Amino acid sequence: FKIITADSNVKALLVNIFGGIMKCDVIAEGIVAAVKEVGLEIPLIVRLEGTNVAIGKEIIDSSGLNITSADDLDDAAKKAVAAIS
């Protein structure tokens, strides 16, 4: 996140993860930790798909951070646009 947010033209981030073998809850925990470490101030939309996706979404939704979970890529894109509009 540090590199991409160094560009002031970046207004939101969209992360699209298909976690086939990797578990989505582990990915979600990493995303939450990274947002806390970096102090991300712009909206982050995360689309997760794979093992433990429901747990991963719950981790994101209950983080209290400016992270929004999405159901699919279309939903994620719409939420990203809405976040900066």
C-alpha positions as CSV (number, residue, x, y, z in Angstrom):
1,F,0.0,0.0,0.0
2,K,2.9,2.4,0.7
3,I,4.0,2.6,-2.9
4,I,0.7,3.0,-4.6
5,T,-0.6,5.5,-2.0
6,A,2.5,7.7,-2.6
7,D,0.7,8.9,-5.7
8,S,-1.7,11.6,-4.7
9,N,-3.9,10.8,-7.7
10,V,-4.9,7.4,-6.2
11,K,-8.2,8.0,-4.5
12,A,-9.2,4.4,-3.6
13,L,-7.8,0.9,-3.8
14,L,-9.5,-2.3,-5.0
15,V,-8.0,-5.6,-4.0
16,N,-9.3,-8.7,-5.9
17,I,-8.2,-12.0,-4.3
18,F,-9.0,-15.5,-5.4
19,G,-7.6,-17.5,-2.6
20,G,-7.7,-21.0,-4.0
21,I,-5.3,-22.8,-1.7
22,M,-4.7,-19.8,0.5
23,K,-7.4,-19.2,3.1
24,C,-9.3,-15.9,2.8
25,D,-9.4,-15.4,6.5
26,V,-5.6,-15.4,6.6
27,I,-5.5,-12.9,3.6
28,A,-8.1,-10.7,5.4
29,E,-6.0,-10.6,8.6
30,G,-3.0,-9.6,6.5
31,I,-4.9,-6.8,4.8
32,V,-6.2,-5.5,8.1
33,A,-2.7,-5.6,9.5
34,A,-1.3,-3.8,6.5
35,V,-3.9,-1.0,6.6
36,K,-3.2,-0.5,10.3
37,E,0.6,-0.5,9.7
38,V,0.5,2.0,6.8
39,G,-2.3,4.1,8.3
40,L,-4.2,3.9,5.0
41,E,-6.5,6.9,4.7
42,I,-8.2,6.2,1.4
43,P,-11.0,3.7,0.9
44,L,-10.0,0.1,0.3
45,I,-12.5,-2.3,-1.3
46,V,-11.6,-6.0,-1.0
47,R,-13.2,-8.8,-3.0
48,L,-12.4,-12.2,-1.6
49,E,-13.2,-15.6,-3.1
50,G,-12.1,-19.0,-1.9
51,T,-11.7,-21.0,1.3
52,N,-13.1,-19.4,4.4
53,V,-14.5,-16.4,2.4
54,A,-17.3,-15.7,5.0
55,I,-14.8,-15.6,7.8
56,G,-12.5,-13.3,5.8
57,K,-15.4,-10.9,5.0
58,E,-16.3,-10.8,8.7
59,I,-12.7,-9.9,9.7
60,I,-12.8,-7.1,7.2
61,D,-16.2,-5.8,8.1
62,S,-15.6,-5.9,11.8
63,S,-12.2,-4.3,11.6
64,G,-13.5,-0.8,12.2
65,L,-11.2,0.4,9.4
66,N,-12.1,2.1,6.0
67,I,-12.2,-1.3,4.3
68,T,-15.3,-2.5,2.4
69,S,-15.8,-6.1,1.4
70,A,-17.4,-6.9,-1.9
71,D,-19.2,-10.0,-3.2
72,D,-17.8,-10.1,-6.7
73,L,-15.6,-8.0,-9.0
74,D,-18.5,-6.1,-10.4
75,D,-19.7,-5.2,-6.9
76,A,-16.2,-4.2,-5.9
77,A,-15.8,-1.9,-8.9
78,K,-19.2,-0.2,-8.1
79,K,-18.2,0.2,-4.5
80,A,-14.8,1.7,-5.4
81,V,-16.5,4.3,-7.7
82,A,-19.1,5.1,-5.1
83,A,-16.3,5.6,-2.5
84,I,-14.7,8.4,-4.5
85,S,-17.9,10.0,-5.8
